[in-house]
Amino acid sequence: MESLFSTKFDFMPESESRAIVYTKQIAYPSADKLTNYKYVLSKVNNNWLIDEYLTECYLCEGTGKFYGKSCTQCKGFGYEPMYWF
């Protein structure tokens, strides 16, 4: 198992003002696998800001498919928005 503080990421620029960052990290201390996260970034005044913070869908595990059909939880996208309460 990887360290709790270990994170792997891929920076995928879509344009000069928009990018996607995919990360793999441990979601919580007792997790036995890495969880995929997706950050949608926008460049504003030469700074990157997070527009969306998404987590891999727990039902289809990021595939967008569940039992051969479009996943009803993430609507086939593979990721879901993260919300803080």
C-alpha contacts under 8 A as a table, 3 or more apart, distances in Angstrom:
res1	aa1	res2	aa2	distance
1	M	32	D	6.91
1	M	33	K	7.45
2	E	6	S	6.41
2	E	26	I	7.82
3	S	6	S	5.11
4	L	25	Q	7.74
4	L	26	I	6.02
4	L	28	Y	7.87
4	L	29	P	6.46
5	F	25	Q	7.87
5	F	26	I	7.87
6	S	25	Q	6.44
6	S	26	I	7.69
7	T	23	T	6.63
7	T	24	K	5.77
7	T	25	Q	4.88
7	T	26	I	7.82
8	K	23	T	5.46
8	K	24	K	5.25
8	K	25	Q	6.77
9	F	21	V	6.65
9	F	22	Y	5.41
9	F	23	T	4.20
9	F	24	K	6.45
10	D	21	V	5.57
10	D	22	Y	5.20
10	D	23	T	6.54
11	F	19	A	7.11
11	F	20	I	6.13
11	F	21	V	4.60
11	F	22	Y	6.71
12	M	19	A	5.63
12	M	20	I	5.09
12	M	21	V	6.00
12	M	22	Y	7.97
13	P	16	E	7.13
13	P	18	R	6.30
13	P	19	A	4.12
13	P	20	I	6.22
14	E	17	S	7.84
14	E	18	R	5.55
14	E	19	A	5.10
14	E	20	I	7.21
15	S	18	R	5.20
15	S	19	A	6.71
16	E	19	A	7.92
16	E	43	K	7.63
17	S	42	S	5.49
17	S	43	K	4.62
17	S	44	V	7.49
18	R	40	V	7.49
18	R	41	L	5.62
18	R	42	S	4.56
18	R	43	K	6.18
19	A	40	V	6.08
19	A	41	L	5.12
19	A	42	S	6.54
20	I	38	K	6.85
20	I	39	Y	5.67
20	I	40	V	4.73
20	I	41	L	6.03
21	V	38	K	5.69
21	V	39	Y	5.03
21	V	40	V	6.57
21	V	41	L	7.62
22	Y	36	N	7.00
22	Y	37	Y	5.76
22	Y	38	K	4.61
22	Y	39	Y	6.47
23	T	36	N	5.64
23	T	37	Y	5.12
23	T	38	K	6.36
24	K	34	L	5.70
24	K	35	T	5.43
24	K	36	N	4.58
24	K	37	Y	6.33
25	Q	34	L	4.95
25	Q	35	T	5.41
25	Q	36	N	6.68
25	Q	37	Y	7.89
26	I	29	P	7.01
26	I	31	A	6.24
26	I	32	D	7.88
26	I	33	K	6.58
26	I	34	L	4.75
26	I	35	T	5.86
27	A	31	A	6.38
27	A	34	L	6.87
27	A	35	T	5.87
28	Y	31	A	5.46
31	A	34	L	7.48
35	T	55	T	7.61
35	T	56	E	6.83
36	N	55	T	6.12
36	N	56	E	5.32
37	Y	53	Y	7.37
37	Y	54	L	5.64
37	Y	55	T	4.43
37	Y	56	E	5.94
37	Y	79	Y	7.92
38	K	52	E	7.97
38	K	53	Y	6.02
38	K	54	L	4.97
38	K	55	T	6.19
38	K	56	E	7.80
38	K	79	Y	7.69
39	Y	50	I	6.50
39	Y	51	D	7.47
39	Y	52	E	5.71
39	Y	53	Y	4.76
39	Y	54	L	6.25
40	V	50	I	5.90
40	V	51	D	5.45
40	V	52	E	4.99
40	V	53	Y	6.61
41	L	48	W	6.03
41	L	49	L	5.38
41	L	50	I	4.57
41	L	51	D	5.43
41	L	52	E	7.19
42	S	48	W	5.55
42	S	49	L	5.34
42	S	50	I	6.54
42	S	51	D	6.50
43	K	46	N	5.89
43	K	47	N	5.31
43	K	48	W	4.41
43	K	49	L	6.17
44	V	47	N	5.27
44	V	48	W	6.32
44	V	49	L	6.97
50	I	53	Y	7.06
52	E	81	P	7.19
53	Y	81	P	6.01
53	Y	82	M	5.74
54	L	79	Y	5.84
54	L	80	E	5.21
54	L	81	P	4.34
54	L	82	M	5.25
55	T	79	Y	5.31
55	T	80	E	5.37
55	T	81	P	6.34
55	T	82	M	6.24
56	E	61	E	6.10
56	E	62	G	5.02
56	E	78	G	6.02
56	E	79	Y	4.35
56	E	80	E	6.27
57	C	60	C	5.84
57	C	61	E	5.20
57	C	62	G	5.23
57	C	64	G	7.94
57	C	73	Q	7.27
57	C	74	C	6.22
57	C	78	G	5.43
57	C	79	Y	4.81
57	C	80	E	5.66
58	Y	61	E	5.12
58	Y	62	G	7.43
59	L	66	F	7.25
59	L	71	C	7.52
59	L	73	Q	6.76
60	C	63	T	5.56
60	C	64	G	5.85
60	C	65	K	5.75
60	C	66	F	5.30
60	C	71	C	6.36
60	C	78	G	6.91
61	E	64	G	7.68
61	E	78	G	7.01
62	G	77	F	7.68
62	G	78	G	3.94
62	G	79	Y	6.01
63	T	66	F	7.92
63	T	76	G	7.63
63	T	77	F	7.82
63	T	78	G	5.26
64	G	70	S	5.96
64	G	71	C	5.36
64	G	74	C	6.93
64	G	75	K	7.11
64	G	76	G	3.89
64	G	77	F	5.21
64	G	78	G	4.23
64	G	79	Y	7.92
65	K	68	G	5.71
65	K	69	K	5.27
65	K	70	S	4.66
65	K	71	C	4.82
65	K	76	G	6.10
65	K	78	G	7.85
66	F	69	K	5.38
66	F	70	S	6.16
66	F	71	C	4.95
66	F	72	T	7.91
70	S	75	K	6.25
70	S	76	G	4.77
71	C	74	C	5.83
71	C	75	K	5.21
71	C	76	G	4.87
71	C	77	F	7.95
71	C	78	G	7.88
72	T	75	K	4.91
72	T	76	G	7.03
73	Q	76	G	7.88
74	C	77	F	5.50
74	C	78	G	5.83
74	C	79	Y	6.05
74	C	80	E	5.72
75	K	78	G	7.68
77	F	80	E	7.79
